[in-house]
Amino acid sequence: MSERVCIITGAGQGIGRALALYFAARGVHVAIAEQNAANAAKVAAEIAAAGGQARAIATDVTAPDQVRAMVAQVQETFGRVNILINNARWTGLAPARVQDIGDADWRRALDVNVTGAFHCARAVVPIIMAAGFGRIINMSSVEGKHGKPFIVQYVTAKHALNGFTKGLSKEVATEGITVNALCPGLVITDLIHKSASVAAASAGISTEEFLDQYAAEAAIKRPITADEVAALAVLVASPAGSGITGALLSVDGGTAAY
């Protein structure tokens, strides 16, 4: 993995940050494409302090011009792109019944989770082809394998992202590029905690009780750690993952088995 170049979108916090740190620790040069410039800079500084190579690039993945500019900056800095991880996500403003979801929230979920991944793949695929080694990893969710109430905009977007993964995997397979989706279960991040607090309040329980109930859906009866997700991503992105493509890979503690 040493000297490979990886773009990770939404890497300024949560799972994206864990991915960036995990890959950088293995010698991968990381481009942090994150809408929040301050968060991106913090993660890049963490990587640099540990002796790694990183560049923070403020990017809104829903804006194709920004995506193209970001990819050009990555090429300028590192000379190539080998790995793209489409991690940027939008869950929704708050848990809501379908009749209460606003148009803007619905569009945002699709724009970030699906169209953003498309913008990045479209910009990166020709460059990865030229590099002779390619991995595209789309960060989906266990909710992309089944349904969950009150977040139908997110569930719909992740199912669409899984379809994008399967279609693209067959399109670029003969070019030496693998395309897979990772489907994590509950991973406790600041964003998840904030969303859970809203859902818990509406259910009349504490945030901790809500998260405990969610975690109990997994066979292992606990949340997944961000590092567990990152470890699977590294395997898929490595030469050892060359035979895996078009797969929806669960790292959910057995949640999807129910």
Phi, psi and omega in degrees: 000341184302136178076359172291158180242127186234129170263129176235118179275151180061036187263018181274354182195171172056223181299321180300317177298315179300319177299314182299313181294320183293315179293316181299323179296344179255020173086007179277136173279127190244131171257121182262100181264101191221135181296325179274102186298322181294316178297318179299316181296322179297316181292319177299321179294322177300316181295316180297320180296332179270004177093010181266178180247126180208154172224130177266130181226114179296121186213131169258110186292345178280353181253106185301326178296320178293323179295314179298319179294320178298313181297322177297322179292324177296315178299319180297322183280313189248348176086353183191173171222128178249328188226135172238127175243110178276091185253343181303139186214158172221115182277320184141161181294323180188155175304136183203152172291156186303324182289348181253000179280125180282159180302318183295320180294318178299311181296321181297318179300317180287320182297316183283307188288326186250301183295324176299318177296320177298314179304315183291316180296317180301320181285330190265328186307313180299327181287318177297321177303316181294331182284339178082004177209126185215139174222130171239126180238121177259125180276102179266221184194159171302333178289348174279355178253338175213193184250162174211134183288157172075004173222043187296333177296321179287315178301316179297315181297318182288326173297319178295320179297323177295322176294320176300319179300312183294316181295314181294326181300322180284332181289325188248006185301320182283356177264009180079020181246129172259149180226121181222161175242136172261138184239084180288154168273212181291118174240122184281109174235172178301320181295316179295319181297320179295314179296320180295325181295324178293314180296320180295318180299320180290335179268355179075027177232171179282160178300320181296319177296318179298313181294324177297320178295319178296314181297329181293346176289342179274149178297327182276355174059037175204161175292161172274147175270154178298327179292329176293323175293316182296323180297318178293321179298319178297318178300312182296325183280344184277168174303333179294341180266014187296338181267004182252115175207151182071018185261147172253098191264117181278137167225072193228012179065020178093010182299315183288351179283348182271000000 
